Amino acid sequence: MKAILCESFGPPENLVLKEIDNPVAGDDEAIVEVYAASLNFPDGLQIQGKYQFQPPMPFTPGSEVGGIIKSVGPGLKGFEAGDRVMAIPGLGGLAEQVVVKAAGLRKIPTNMDFKTAAGFAMVYTTSYYALKQRARLQAGETLLVLGASGGVGLAAVELGKLMGARVIAAASTDEKLEFVNQLQPDELLNYGDGELKEKVKALTDGRGADVIYDPVGGDLFDQSCRCINWNGRLLVIGFTSGRIPAYKANLALLKGSSMVGVFLGRFRQEEPDTYERNFTELLKLYDEDKLRPIITQSFPLSEYVAAFEVFTERRVMGKVTLEIKSE
């Protein structure tokens, strides 16, 4: 089968597309024939050797896919060959086939295509966990979403609205804000001029946001600490800016605010039952047409460099997928 391999750390150009042996399913595993694979910001970090978890070389990146089960290993229950699934293999997704453990498999609704399936799990489970369990977002509170045009940002805007919050969608360009506006946030904020703090205060009568969803880090995190409301919660999702900021404890004291970490992988490991309930609720919202996943760019497998460059050049709007096989 064809697979993208990382054989040395570096930019996407260092990756290679090769023929490798087909995977074999072990106990409680399935082989998924991949139709679409999603790209996420951590994939770009991983191929550069900058992610907190680095697999041994060589490896195939790609943490989530949509496809059809080709075969099942001993002991796997609830799935069989021919099932349409979304799958979270953790690694190996940018290939024609991937091995997936039972816990990483979900059957998909008949009205969900494989591109949507590939881009659904991580962004929605991350943002739902962040807003529901970590922020305990309440109806009527003000939610500020930074990086709102990216995958997790869009999901946070969408879920925040469903949870009854007043949502301020923030991004670095008017083009990105125009894109986000299709989800009908209550306010749009362009922080491309570096003036996040004053603009948030202007939109909140000087109080600041109750919950700030921050996948960007860097200077925006620094300003967020200064435009958060009393008892506010600052959600640390990631650091797409490239700089991991330092938290000034005196600001937490003065604001009565909290910095709250959001790490989906650890949550899934430590609280599997809650994770499963969240996932079930999200799929129900999709079935009820209350969630509208937005896949904006899809590349053929051979154009993997161009797909990764959408992230390295910070041009992400919505979800980016590789189309491995046509439906």
C-alpha positions in Angstrom: 0.0 0.0 0.0 1.0 3.6 -0.3 1.9 5.6 2.8 3.5 8.9 3.7 6.6 8.3 5.9 8.5 10.6 8.1 12.1 9.4 8.0 13.8 12.6 9.2 12.5 15.6 11.1 11.9 18.8 9.2 9.4 20.5 6.9 6.7 18.7 4.9 9.1 18.4 2.0 11.1 15.9 4.1 8.2 13.5 4.0 8.2 10.7 1.4 5.4 8.7 -0.3 6.3 5.1 -0.4 5.0 1.6 -1.0 5.1 -0.4 2.3 3.6 -3.7 3.5 -0.1 -3.8 4.3 -0.8 -3.8 8.1 -2.2 -6.9 9.9 -4.9 -6.6 12.5 -4.0 -8.0 16.0 -6.3 -8.8 18.9 -9.2 -6.3 19.2 -8.1 -4.4 16.1 -9.4 -3.7 12.7 -7.8 -2.7 9.3 -9.5 0.4 7.9 -9.3 1.1 4.2 -8.8 4.9 4.3 -11.0 7.1 2.1 -10.1 10.4 3.8 -7.5 11.5 6.4 -7.6 14.7 8.4 -4.7 16.9 9.1 -4.3 18.6 12.4 -1.8 21.1 13.8 -0.1 18.5 16.0 0.7 16.5 12.9 2.9 19.4 11.7 4.7 19.5 15.0 5.2 15.8 15.1 7.0 15.7 11.7 9.3 18.4 13.0 10.1 16.6 16.2 8.4 19.3 18.3 5.4 17.4 19.7 5.3 16.2 23.3 4.9 12.6 22.1 7.3 11.4 19.4 7.0 7.9 17.8 10.2 6.1 16.8 11.4 6.6 13.2 10.2 6.0 10.6 6.5 6.7 11.2 3.4 7.6 9.2 1.6 10.7 10.6 -2.1 11.1 10.7 -4.3 10.7 13.7 -7.9 10.4 12.3 -9.5 9.0 9.2 -12.8 8.0 7.6 -13.1 4.8 5.7 -14.4 1.2 5.6 -13.3 -1.7 7.7 -11.5 -4.1 5.5 -10.8 -6.9 8.0 -11.0 -7.5 11.7 -8.6 -9.2 14.2 -9.4 -11.8 16.8 -11.7 -10.7 19.6 -13.0 -7.5 18.0 -16.7 -7.2 18.8 -19.3 -4.8 17.4 -17.6 -4.3 14.1 -17.2 -6.3 10.9 -15.8 -5.9 7.4 -17.8 -3.4 5.4 -18.7 -1.1 8.3 -18.3 2.6 7.5 -16.4 4.2 10.3 -14.5 7.2 11.6 -11.3 6.1 13.3 -8.7 7.5 15.5 -5.5 5.4 15.1 -3.3 8.0 16.7 -0.7 7.4 14.0 -0.6 5.9 10.6 -3.6 7.7 9.1 -1.9 9.1 6.0 -1.9 5.8 4.2 -4.2 3.6 2.1 -4.8 1.3 5.1 -4.4 1.7 8.8 -4.7 -0.5 11.9 -7.1 0.8 14.6 -7.8 -0.5 18.0 -11.5 -1.0 19.0 -11.5 2.0 21.2 -10.7 4.2 18.3 -13.5 3.1 16.0 -17.0 4.6 15.6 -19.6 3.7 13.1 -20.8 6.8 11.2 -24.4 7.8 10.2 -25.4 7.1 6.7 -25.6 10.9 6.0 -22.0 11.5 6.9 -19.4 11.3 4.2 -15.8 10.1 4.8 -14.2 13.6 4.7 -16.6 14.8 7.4 -15.9 11.6 9.4 -12.2 12.1 9.1 -12.4 15.7 10.5 -15.1 15.2 13.2 -13.7 13.5 16.2 -10.7 15.5 17.4 -12.0 19.0 16.9 -15.5 18.4 18.4 -14.4 16.2 21.3 -11.6 18.7 22.2 -13.9 21.7 22.2 -16.8 20.0 23.9 -14.6 18.8 26.7 -13.0 22.2 27.0 -16.3 24.1 27.2 -18.4 21.5 29.1 -16.1 19.9 31.6 -13.1 22.3 31.9 -14.8 25.7 31.6 -18.3 24.7 32.8 -19.7 27.2 30.4 -23.1 28.5 31.3 -25.8 30.0 29.2 -25.6 33.8 29.1 -21.8 33.9 29.7 -19.5 35.5 27.2 -17.2 33.1 25.4 -14.2 34.5 23.5 -12.8 32.1 20.9 -9.3 32.9 19.6 -8.2 31.3 16.3 -11.9 31.0 15.5 -11.3 30.0 11.8 -9.3 26.9 12.6 -10.8 23.4 13.2 -11.1 23.5 17.0 -12.0 27.2 16.9 -14.9 26.7 14.6 -16.1 23.8 16.8 -15.9 26.0 19.9 -17.9 28.8 18.2 -20.5 26.3 17.1 -20.8 24.5 20.5 -20.7 27.8 22.4 -23.7 29.0 20.6 -25.5 25.7 21.2 -24.7 26.0 24.9 -26.4 29.4 25.1 -23.3 31.6 25.4 -22.7 35.0 23.9 -19.8 34.1 21.5 -17.1 36.5 20.3 -15.3 34.9 17.4 -11.8 36.3 17.0 -9.2 35.8 14.2 -6.3 37.6 12.6 -7.9 38.7 9.3 -11.2 39.9 8.0 -11.1 37.1 5.5 -11.0 34.5 8.3 -13.8 36.4 10.2 -16.0 36.4 7.1 -15.5 32.6 6.9 -16.4 32.2 10.6 -19.5 34.4 10.3 -21.4 31.6 8.6 -21.8 30.1 12.1 -23.4 33.3 13.2 -21.3 34.2 16.3 -22.7 37.2 18.3 -19.6 39.4 17.6 -16.5 39.3 15.3 -13.1 40.6 16.5 -10.0 41.1 14.3 -6.9 41.0 16.5 -4.5 41.3 13.6 -3.5 44.8 14.8 -2.4 43.4 18.2 -5.2 45.1 20.1 -7.1 42.2 21.5 -7.4 43.4 25.1 -9.0 46.8 24.4 -11.4 45.4 21.8 -12.6 42.6 24.2 -13.2 45.2 26.9 -15.1 47.4 24.5 -17.4 44.5 23.6 -18.0 43.6 27.2 -18.5 47.0 28.9 -15.1 46.7 30.4 -15.7 43.4 32.2 -13.9 41.0 29.9 -14.9 37.6 28.7 -16.1 34.9 31.1 -14.4 32.1 29.2 -11.5 32.5 26.8 -10.7 29.6 24.4 -7.1 29.9 23.4 -5.4 27.5 20.9 -2.9 30.2 19.9 -0.8 31.1 22.9 2.0 33.7 22.6 1.0 37.3 22.8 -2.7 36.6 22.6 -2.5 34.6 25.8 -0.7 37.5 27.5 -3.5 39.9 26.5 -6.2 37.3 27.4 -5.0 37.3 31.0 -5.8 41.1 31.1 -9.2 41.0 29.4 -10.9 38.2 31.4 -13.8 38.7 33.7 -14.0 38.1 37.5 -14.1 34.3 38.0 -13.1 33.9 34.3 -11.6 30.7 32.9 -8.8 30.8 30.4 -8.7 27.6 28.5 -5.2 26.5 27.2 -5.8 24.5 24.1 -2.5 24.8 22.3 0.2 27.1 20.9 -0.2 27.6 17.2 1.7 30.9 17.5 4.8 28.9 18.3 5.4 30.5 21.7 4.4 28.8 25.0 3.6 31.8 27.2 4.2 32.2 30.9 1.2 32.7 33.2 1.5 35.7 35.6 0.1 34.6 38.9 -0.6 38.2 40.1 -3.1 38.6 37.3 -4.9 35.4 38.4 -5.1 36.9 41.9 -6.4 40.3 40.8 -8.9 38.9 38.4 -10.0 35.9 40.5 -9.5 34.0 37.3 -8.3 30.5 36.5 -6.0 29.0 33.8 -7.4 25.6 32.8 -5.5 23.1 30.8 -7.3 21.1 28.0 -5.5 17.9 27.0 -7.9 15.5 25.2 -5.6 12.5 25.2 -5.1 12.5 29.0 -8.9 13.1 29.5 -9.7 10.1 27.3 -7.3 8.0 29.3 -8.3 9.2 32.8 -12.0 9.6 32.3 -13.0 7.2 29.5 -16.7 7.0 30.5 -17.1 10.8 30.4 -15.3 10.9 27.1 -17.6 8.3 25.6 -20.7 10.2 26.9 -19.4 13.3 25.3 -18.8 11.6 22.0 -22.3 10.0 22.0 -23.8 13.5 22.7 -21.8 15.0 19.8 -23.0 12.4 17.3 -26.6 12.9 18.5 -26.2 16.6 17.8 -24.9 15.8 14.3 -27.8 13.4 13.7 -30.2 16.3 14.7 -28.5 18.6 12.2 -27.3 20.9 15.0 -23.6 20.6 14.0 -22.3 21.6 10.6 -18.7 20.4 10.2 -16.9 22.5 7.6 -14.4 20.8 5.3 -12.8 23.6 3.3 -9.8 22.0 1.6 -9.1 18.5 0.4 -6.0 17.4 -1.4 -5.1 14.1 -3.2 -2.6 12.0 -1.3 0.2 13.0 -3.7 -0.2 16.7 -2.7 0.5 16.1 1.0 3.2 18.9 1.0 0.6 21.5 -0.1 -1.8 20.2 2.5 0.7 20.5 5.4 1.7 24.0 4.1 -1.8 25.3 4.9 -0.8 24.8 8.6 2.8 25.9 8.4 1.7 29.1 6.6 -1.2 29.7 9.0 -3.8 29.7 6.3 -6.2 27.2 8.0 -9.9 27.9 7.7 -12.0 24.9 8.7 -10.7 21.4 8.2 -8.0 20.1 5.8 -8.1 16.5 4.5 -6.3 14.3 2.2 -8.5 12.3 -0.1 -7.0 8.8 -0.3 -9.8 7.1 -2.2 -12.9 8.4 -3.9 -16.3 7.4 -2.5 
